[in-house]
Amino acid sequence: MSRRISFLLCLLGVAFPLFASAKQMTTWDFVHKNAGQWDIAGLDDVTEQSDGIHIQTSHDGAIVHTLEHPQSIDALKINFASTPPNRINFLWKVQGAKSGDTIQQLPLSSSMAWVDGNSIVVDLTIAPAHIGTPEMIGFVFPAGTQTTIQTISSISYNFGEKILGGWLSFWKFNDFGPRTINFLWEPILRFTPEGRTALFLTEPPVGWSSTVFLTELLGIVGICIMLWIVLRGGEEKFRRGASAFFSFALCLWILFDIRMGSELLRNVGTDVQSYLLQQVGNRKFRVYGNFYDALLSSVPALQQKPRFAAMSDPSLQSRILYETYPSRPIENGESIVGVTTWFVYQQPDITVDEKGDLRSGDTILAKGGRILQRFDSTSFLYQTP
């Protein structure tokens, strides 16, 4: 018993430093003149203003800052006074490096950086280059940049927070959309809150594969068990080791199955609550909203003649054609002569005036008709005599 207690105490002593330091954030505030010394390289015009530091340049250039206390950086947030620039690179110099060629530069691509209002948020834990513990950081702005930076924040997390972040990321479900009916991404691991926020902003989602991670974990456990069998020896140890290995593999399988099954059940439950259990007129289906409600209630009127007009997003045309067959919507450029029925879905520029004329801006599309059904403020079924 005493040996086990000693082992646990040693394990706790080793693990404690990994969890001891919490999230750290350093903010350089250009609005309140609390940003320290930033050096300018190659930029035409950099001026301090009341709303931040204004940058305007016709050449590529950078602002750089030497960190007083170098630390690892897991995420960045750059606040601008207005819309952020389209392109910006992050550069850094590894701690202890002497020569200038050790300065590294990384484009903040959409896979690791995204725009949040007037801010750019960056998850550096998935950067293709290892950031390490930089002693100098900076940002490169391309020619033509005209922007005002208000604040720059660097964020670092301890080992325990990253483990928790990976676990929460494992259970983060994909955004609910049409294709999630029969396709799901595997769980993707991102280890920071910033990373989890942006997990499904790109397709495919960028991060660490949970399948690869769990497979490698199973392999490590298998190697440890094999070493234990070799060192201890004996048939009994072999049976116990094999049993432990397959039990662990079964646990991982069940965990993965629960995770993927939960996402499927989430999707089914949402469809049931928002569509199947709702009355006609109140049903909403995923990203289509009330489209199917509006279309299906319009089908009898749309099928009265071989042709009708459908004014909607082009991506919906094939669905309209499917539901209204054998009648069909007129195609782009086809004459509207003889068309008496118009299905308008979420087209704010198409209206019906007090005379009953259907208008697209100043253009009259049809005259003397009436709205048969209105589905929302920008969707309706219109028909002329």
ZAKOL-784384 format. One record per residue (C-alpha): residue in three letters; x, y, z. Coordinates in steps of 0.001 Angstrom, whole numbers, padded with zeros to 6 digits, always signed. Layout:
% ZAKOL-784384
ALAXYZ
...
//
This chain:
% ZAKOL-784384
MET+000000+000000+000000
SER+002786+002427+000912
ARG+004413+001865-002491
ARG+001165+002795-004245
ILE+000772+005914-002143
SER+004370+006913-002891
PHE+003765+006356-006601
LEU+000630+008501-006562
LEU+002420+011268-004677
CYS+005286+011210-007194
LEU+002789+011295-010061
LEU+001007+014245-008468
GLY+004327+016037-007965
VAL+005206+015599-011640
ALA+001753+016618-012905
PHE+001211+019635-010642
PRO+003481+022059-012545
LEU+001651+021197-015771
PHE-001632+022455-014328
ALA-000386+025143-011946
SER-000158+028205-014214
ALA-003499+029358-015600
LYS-004403+031254-018762
GLN-002226+034312-019321
MET-003100+037279-021508
THR-000901+040215-022456
THR-002566+043191-024148
TRP-000858+046064-025943
ASP-003336+048956-025927
PHE-002700+051624-028580
VAL-005852+053592-027708
HIS-004785+054333-024131
LYS-001076+054588-025026
ASN-000213+051431-023083
ALA+001430+049409-025831
GLY+005139+049701-025055
GLN+007747+050179-027775
TRP+006869+048920-031278
ASP+009486+049378-033998
ILE+008483+050295-037556
ALA+010082+048629-040582
GLY+009287+049624-044171
LEU+005880+051236-043582
ASP+005264+054662-045124
ASP+003087+056283-042496
VAL+002442+055111-038929
THR+000819+057639-036602
GLU-000727+057554-033149
GLN-004346+058652-033140
SER-007119+058826-030546
ASP-008600+055529-031744
GLY-005297+053632-032056
ILE-002219+053407-034232
HIS-002953+054253-037867
ILE-001018+052451-040615
GLN-000991+053562-044245
THR+001595+052254-046660
SER+002362+051749-050339
HIS+005089+049206-049519
ASP+005214+045965-047582
GLY+006304+046665-044022
ALA+005978+045552-040422
ILE+005596+046580-036815
VAL+007653+044543-034324
HIS+007886+044337-030559
THR+010520+042763-028307
LEU+008891+040880-025438
GLU+010116+041844-022000
HIS+009147+038421-020638
PRO+009128+035806-023431
GLN+006330+033264-023139
SER+004572+030741-025327
ILE+001720+032106-027435
ASP-001289+029927-028228
ALA-003673+032560-029597
LEU-003758+036159-030792
LYS-006494+038757-031035
ILE-006017+041988-032973
ASN-008718+044657-032630
PHE-009098+047237-035388
ALA-011060+050481-035466
SER-012846+049318-038611
THR-012920+046287-040924
PRO-009630+044331-040646
PRO-007270+044172-043638
ASN-007629+041189-045972
ARG-004014+040063-045593
ILE-001687+040142-042636
ASN+001318+038004-041636
PHE+002513+037135-038161
LEU+006258+037102-037607
TRP+008321+036042-034620
LYS+011879+035371-033492
VAL+012580+032324-031355
GLN+014000+032978-027906
GLY+017793+032873-027853
ALA+018193+033166-031629
LYS+020954+035550-032722
SER+020952+035884-036504
GLY+018330+037732-038490
ASP+017507+034720-040641
THR+015872+033055-037633
ILE+012918+035470-037884
GLN+009987+033428-039151
GLN+006842+034603-040893
LEU+003415+033008-041114
PRO+000436+034140-043249
LEU-002702+034251-041138
SER-004774+032019-043414
SER-008484+031264-043020
SER-007680+027851-041536
MET-006148+029373-038408
ALA-007423+032982-038378
TRP-010874+034437-038765
VAL-012636+037790-038568
ASP-014875+038454-035577
GLY-016480+041862-036073
ASN-013569+044313-036234
SER-011096+041776-034844
ILE-008839+039080-036215
VAL-008611+036035-033942
VAL-005788+033529-034455
ASP-005351+029983-033131
LEU-001604+029340-033270
THR-001821+025776-031894
ILE-002562+024532-035417
ALA+000036+026700-037157
PRO+002153+024752-039671
ALA+005279+026176-038022
HIS+006093+025743-034345
ILE+005877+029108-032590
GLY+007718+028050-029425
THR+008585+030817-026948
PRO+009271+033936-029033
GLU+011269+036865-027755
MET+010064+039125-030547
ILE+006738+039290-032371
GLY+005386+041459-035156
PHE+002924+041816-038000
VAL+003596+042345-041695
PHE+001187+044493-043706
PRO+001150+044400-047526
ALA+001334+047408-049814
GLY-001954+049297-049972
THR-002868+048660-046351
GLN-004800+051418-044610
THR-005978+050425-041141
THR-006015+051419-037472
ILE-005017+048947-034753
GLN-006567+049483-031334
THR-005239+046558-029300
ILE-003147+043414-029744
SER-003501+040542-027270
SER-001429+037387-026906
ILE-002952+034465-025000
SER-001310+031358-023559
TYR-002861+028342-021823
ASN-001374+025773-019483
PHE-001207+022054-020215
GLY-004336+021252-018217
GLU-006391+023899-020006
LYS-005284+022511-023364
ILE-006224+018958-022360
LEU-009644+020219-021281
GLY-009885+022193-024520
GLY-009166+019084-026574
TRP-011813+017133-024657
LEU-014427+019867-025209
SER-013451+020034-028880
PHE-013988+016269-029168
TRP-017616+016824-028143
LYS-018247+019876-030313
PHE-020758+019023-033029
ASN-020681+020352-036555
ASP-023002+023184-037541
PHE-026445+021869-038418
GLY-026924+021885-042201
PRO-028423+019980-045137
ARG-025465+017646-045666
THR-025383+016509-042033
ILE-028280+014201-042920
ASN-025852+011603-044244
PHE-022366+012984-043646
LEU-020480+013859-040470
TRP-016922+015022-039931
GLU-014923+013012-037446
PRO-014272+014766-034121
ILE-011523+017350-034641
LEU-009333+018427-031747
ARG-008516+022087-031107
PHE-006931+022936-027767
THR-007956+026559-027179
PRO-011340+028296-026824
GLU-010438+030364-029878
GLY-009839+027184-031871
ARG-013146+025639-030826
THR-015012+028779-031877
ALA-013624+028529-035415
LEU-013659+024744-035685
PHE-016220+024477-038478
LEU-015701+027836-040191
THR-013765+026097-042981
GLU-014332+022876-044891
PRO-012752+020543-044240
PRO-012346+021628-040602
VAL-008700+022124-039624
GLY-007242+020586-036479
TRP-005876+017393-035032
SER-007624+014178-036063
SER-009182+012427-033063
THR-009034+009124-034970
VAL-005276+009438-035377
PHE-004890+010591-031774
LEU-006888+007673-030338
THR-005079+005179-032600
GLU-001709+006486-031441
LEU-002886+006373-027828
LEU-003946+002752-028298
GLY-000543+001983-029812
ILE+001295+003579-026865
VAL-000809+001611-024388
GLY-000122-001565-026369
ILE+003653-000966-026295
CYS+003569-000286-022540
ILE+001626-003484-021935
MET+004055-005490-024078
LEU+007020-004104-022151
TRP+005284-004974-018896
ILE+004711-008563-020113
VAL+008332-008914-021245
LEU+009722-007568-017961
ARG+007383-009566-015725
GLY+007087-012673-017908
GLY+004733-015610-017417
GLU+001568-016828-019079
GLU-000639-015199-016457
LYS+000900-011778-017148
PHE+000331-012297-020876
ARG-003361-013048-020339
ARG-003798-010065-018043
GLY-001932-007778-020451
ALA-003953-008939-023466
SER-007179-008506-021504
ALA-006172-004967-020475
PHE-005255-004033-024049
PHE-008502-005250-025617
SER-010537-003737-022790
PHE-008897-000376-023409
ALA-009521-000703-027165
LEU-013175-001515-026486
CYS-013498+001561-024251
LEU-012100+003807-027001
TRP-014473+002243-029518
ILE-017470+002823-027233
LEU-016355+006407-026558
PHE-016076+007127-030276
ASP-019417+005455-030974
ILE-021155+007490-028264
ARG-019650+010694-029661
MET-020770+010090-033252
GLY-024115+008655-032202
SER-024787+011735-030072
GLU-024329+014006-033062
LEU-026720+011909-035140
LEU-029305+011969-032353
ARG-028862+015746-032043
ASN-029639+016123-035757
VAL-032658+013827-035627
GLY-033998+015509-032496
THR-033699+018958-034074
ASP-035545+017815-037213
VAL-038326+016286-035135
GLN-038746+019377-032939
SER-038479+022039-035644
TYR-040205+020266-038559
LEU-042054+017004-037931
LEU-043890+018075-034768
GLN-044784+021543-036039
GLN-048013+022579-037736
VAL-047906+023454-041432
GLY-046910+027099-041610
ASN-044617+026894-038603
ARG-042206+024246-039846
LYS-038549+025100-040381
PHE-036067+022671-041889
ARG-032397+023241-041136
VAL-030862+026058-043207
TYR-033913+026114-045506
GLY-036128+027739-042893
ASN-039768+027761-044028
PHE-038902+027101-047690
TYR-040516+023666-047878
ASP-043618+024874-046058
ALA-043970+027728-048524
LEU-043279+025576-051578
LEU-045492+022602-050697
SER-048465+024819-049899
SER-047942+026541-053289
VAL-047708+023364-055375
PRO-051444+023137-056281
ALA-051418+026667-057729
LEU-048035+026179-059444
GLN-049231+023007-061197
GLN-052286+024647-062763
LYS-050232+025541-065852
PRO-047129+023979-067470
ARG-044958+026986-066627
PHE-044598+029376-063722
ALA-041988+031809-062426
ALA-039887+031025-059362
MET-037966+033922-057883
SER-035567+032525-055285
ASP-031944+031683-054621
PRO-030557+029705-057594
SER-029586+026843-055268
LEU-033286+026173-054629
GLN-034343+025851-058270
SER-033719+022105-058504
ARG-035852+021515-055400
ILE-038658+023616-056836
LEU-038503+021662-060102
TYR-038633+018347-058219
GLU-041680+019242-056123
THR-043725+020846-058930
TYR-043184+018304-061731
PRO-044623+018057-064412
SER-044942+021850-064292
ARG-041635+023643-064361
PRO-040235+027071-063475
ILE-039076+029216-066367
GLU-035329+029357-066830
ASN-033039+032392-066906
GLY-033583+034385-070089
GLU-036805+032550-070967
SER-039807+034724-071867
ILE-042337+035421-069112
VAL-045156+035915-071627
GLY-048120+033777-070573
VAL-046818+033235-067049
THR-049602+033874-064516
THR-048216+032384-061287
TRP-045131+033581-059426
PHE-043499+031882-056464
VAL-041340+034455-054668
TYR-039136+033272-051815
GLN-036948+035599-049730
GLN-036542+038254-052421
PRO-036780+041637-050623
ASP-036450+043597-053880
ILE-039605+041985-055371
THR-042843+043581-054156
VAL-046513+044010-055055
ASP-047786+047607-055200
GLU-051237+048964-054412
LYS-052360+048361-058021
GLY-051492+044685-057766
ASP-048445+044999-060023
LEU-045475+042737-059323
ARG-042284+044793-059299
SER-038569+044158-059143
GLY-037274+047582-058184
ASP-038629+049926-060868
THR-039326+047119-063338
ILE-042896+045782-063631
LEU-042902+042000-064018
ALA-046671+041414-064043
LYS-049798+043572-063775
GLY-053149+043414-062023
GLY-052564+040353-059888
ARG-052916+039530-056216
ILE-051074+037694-053488
LEU-052648+034280-052918
GLN-050490+033423-049885
ARG-047891+035309-047906
PHE-045267+033233-046086
ASP-043168+036042-044606
SER-042274+039637-045382
THR-040206+038682-048472
SER-041952+035456-049590
PHE-045351+035035-051215
LEU-047368+033352-053970
TYR-048643+035772-056624
GLN-051096+035198-059469
THR-052579+037263-062294
PRO-056038+036672-063893
//
